[in-house]
Amino acid sequence: STSVTIRITWSDDTNWASGFAVDDIVINPLPDYAINLIDKQHVFPSQYFGATSYNDVPLTQASATAYNFMGTLKNLGLNSLDSARLYASITSEGFSSESFGINTLSLGQDTFYCNDVFTASALGTYTADIYGESENDITTPTESVSFNVTEFDYSRDYAGSSSDYT
């Protein structure tokens, strides 16, 4: 190509005046097809926020509202993805679901919600495996989200987060 346009997206990690520096930029051609799962969560419906993602939820609420699974898929390829979908499963419970398929343009991204919800019936820790796939025969690596169904606790636990939550 005789000309190249470069777009750089950056963050100062919420630190004022931390500066901006660019070094050793390499431009590679895009593959024909590529997909990335850039976010995944378990969520409950919320009247005010659309969805919330508490890690610890009492059984009475978990069984009354049910868990849904969502994720953001990004097309990192040169061509559009045909019918990109999000898949979620909890193998121990025999649960599996998928989202509707969405054609996703090159370098585009979209948020997907699975069509079926999981209703917990017992106390314990559940792990959902989540991945994205398209009809172009490409799949993201499977990632997991875990959540606890408790007797009384209702909380978020960000103690292991690197985002400075306490």
C-alpha positions as CSV (number, residue, x, y, z in Angstrom):
1,S,0.0,0.0,0.0
2,T,1.2,3.5,-0.8
3,S,-0.3,5.0,2.3
4,V,-1.2,3.8,5.8
5,T,-3.5,5.3,8.3
6,I,-2.7,4.4,11.9
7,R,-5.2,4.8,14.8
8,I,-3.8,4.4,18.3
9,T,-6.2,3.9,21.2
10,W,-4.6,4.4,24.5
11,S,-5.3,5.0,28.2
12,D,-3.4,6.7,30.9
13,D,-4.9,4.1,33.4
14,T,-6.8,6.9,35.1
15,N,-3.6,8.6,36.2
16,W,-3.4,12.3,35.5
17,A,-0.4,13.4,33.4
18,S,1.2,10.0,33.2
19,G,2.2,10.8,29.6
20,F,2.0,9.1,26.3
21,A,4.8,7.3,24.5
22,V,5.0,5.1,21.3
23,D,7.9,2.9,20.4
24,D,8.6,0.0,18.1
25,I,5.3,0.0,16.1
26,V,4.9,-3.0,13.9
27,I,2.0,-3.2,11.3
28,N,1.0,-6.7,10.4
29,P,-1.7,-7.6,7.8
30,L,-5.0,-8.8,9.2
31,P,-5.8,-12.5,9.0
32,D,-8.8,-13.4,6.8
33,Y,-10.8,-14.4,9.9
34,A,-10.2,-13.9,13.6
35,I,-12.4,-13.5,16.6
36,N,-11.7,-12.6,20.2
37,L,-13.8,-12.8,23.4
38,I,-13.0,-9.5,25.1
39,D,-15.4,-9.7,28.0
40,K,-17.6,-12.3,29.6
41,Q,-20.0,-12.2,32.6
42,H,-22.8,-13.9,34.4
43,V,-25.7,-11.4,34.9
44,F,-29.0,-11.0,36.6
45,P,-31.7,-8.8,35.1
46,S,-31.9,-5.4,36.8
47,Q,-34.7,-2.8,36.6
48,Y,-32.2,0.1,36.8
49,F,-29.0,-1.1,35.1
50,G,-30.2,-3.7,32.6
51,A,-28.0,-6.4,34.3
52,T,-25.9,-6.8,37.5
53,S,-23.2,-9.3,38.2
54,Y,-23.0,-10.2,41.9
55,N,-20.6,-13.1,42.6
56,D,-22.5,-14.2,45.8
57,V,-26.2,-14.5,45.7
58,P,-28.7,-16.1,48.1
59,L,-30.5,-19.2,46.7
60,T,-33.9,-17.5,47.1
61,Q,-32.9,-14.8,44.7
62,A,-30.8,-17.0,42.4
63,S,-33.7,-19.4,41.9
64,A,-36.2,-16.5,41.4
65,T,-34.3,-14.5,38.8
66,A,-32.0,-16.9,37.0
67,Y,-28.5,-16.4,35.6
68,N,-27.8,-15.2,32.1
69,F,-24.5,-15.2,30.4
70,M,-23.1,-12.4,28.2
71,G,-19.9,-11.6,26.4
72,T,-18.4,-9.1,23.9
73,L,-17.0,-10.6,20.7
74,K,-14.6,-8.6,18.5
75,N,-13.9,-9.4,14.8
76,L,-10.1,-9.0,14.4
77,G,-10.1,-10.3,10.8
78,L,-10.2,-8.7,7.4
79,N,-13.6,-10.3,6.4
80,S,-17.0,-10.1,8.1
81,L,-17.8,-12.9,10.5
82,D,-20.9,-14.9,9.5
83,S,-23.4,-15.5,12.3
84,A,-21.0,-14.9,15.3
85,R,-22.5,-16.4,18.5
86,L,-21.7,-16.7,22.2
87,Y,-22.0,-20.1,23.8
88,A,-22.2,-20.8,27.6
89,S,-22.5,-24.1,29.5
90,I,-22.4,-25.4,33.0
91,T,-21.4,-29.1,32.4
92,S,-22.0,-30.2,36.0
93,E,-25.7,-29.1,35.6
94,G,-26.3,-30.2,32.0
95,F,-26.9,-26.6,31.0
96,S,-26.0,-25.1,27.7
97,S,-27.2,-22.1,25.7
98,E,-26.2,-19.8,22.8
99,S,-27.0,-16.4,21.6
100,F,-28.5,-15.4,18.3
101,G,-26.0,-15.1,15.5
102,I,-24.9,-11.7,14.3
103,N,-22.9,-10.9,11.2
104,T,-19.9,-8.8,12.5
105,L,-18.0,-6.4,10.2
106,S,-14.2,-6.4,10.1
107,L,-12.8,-4.8,13.4
108,G,-16.3,-4.5,14.7
109,Q,-17.6,-5.8,18.0
110,D,-20.9,-6.6,19.6
111,T,-22.3,-7.7,22.9
112,F,-24.1,-11.1,22.9
113,Y,-26.5,-12.5,25.5
114,C,-27.4,-16.2,25.6
115,N,-31.0,-17.1,24.9
116,D,-31.6,-19.4,27.8
117,V,-31.0,-18.8,31.5
118,F,-29.7,-21.0,34.3
119,T,-31.7,-21.4,37.4
120,A,-29.7,-22.6,40.4
121,S,-31.4,-25.2,42.6
122,A,-28.8,-25.7,45.3
123,L,-26.1,-23.9,47.3
124,G,-22.6,-24.1,45.9
125,T,-20.1,-22.7,43.4
126,Y,-21.0,-23.0,39.8
127,T,-18.6,-22.5,36.8
128,A,-19.8,-21.5,33.4
129,D,-17.6,-22.0,30.3
130,I,-18.1,-19.3,27.7
131,Y,-16.7,-19.0,24.2
132,G,-17.5,-17.4,20.8
133,E,-17.7,-19.0,17.4
134,S,-18.7,-18.0,13.9
135,E,-19.8,-20.0,10.8
136,N,-16.4,-19.2,9.3
137,D,-15.0,-22.1,11.4
138,I,-13.2,-20.0,14.0
139,T,-13.6,-20.2,17.7
140,T,-12.3,-18.2,20.7
141,P,-10.6,-20.0,23.5
142,T,-13.0,-21.1,26.2
143,E,-13.0,-18.9,29.3
144,S,-14.8,-19.5,32.7
145,V,-16.8,-17.4,35.1
146,S,-17.6,-18.7,38.6
147,F,-20.3,-17.6,41.0
148,N,-21.6,-18.7,44.4
149,V,-25.1,-19.5,45.4
150,T,-25.2,-18.9,49.1
151,E,-27.6,-19.2,52.0
152,F,-27.7,-15.5,52.9
153,D,-24.7,-13.6,51.3
154,Y,-25.4,-11.1,48.6
155,S,-22.1,-9.4,47.5
156,R,-19.5,-8.7,44.9
157,D,-15.9,-9.8,45.7
158,Y,-13.3,-7.8,43.9
159,A,-10.5,-8.7,46.4
160,G,-8.5,-10.3,43.6
161,S,-9.1,-7.5,41.1
162,S,-6.2,-5.4,39.8
163,S,-8.5,-2.4,39.5
164,D,-7.9,-1.2,43.1
165,Y,-11.3,-2.2,44.4
166,T,-11.4,-3.0,48.1
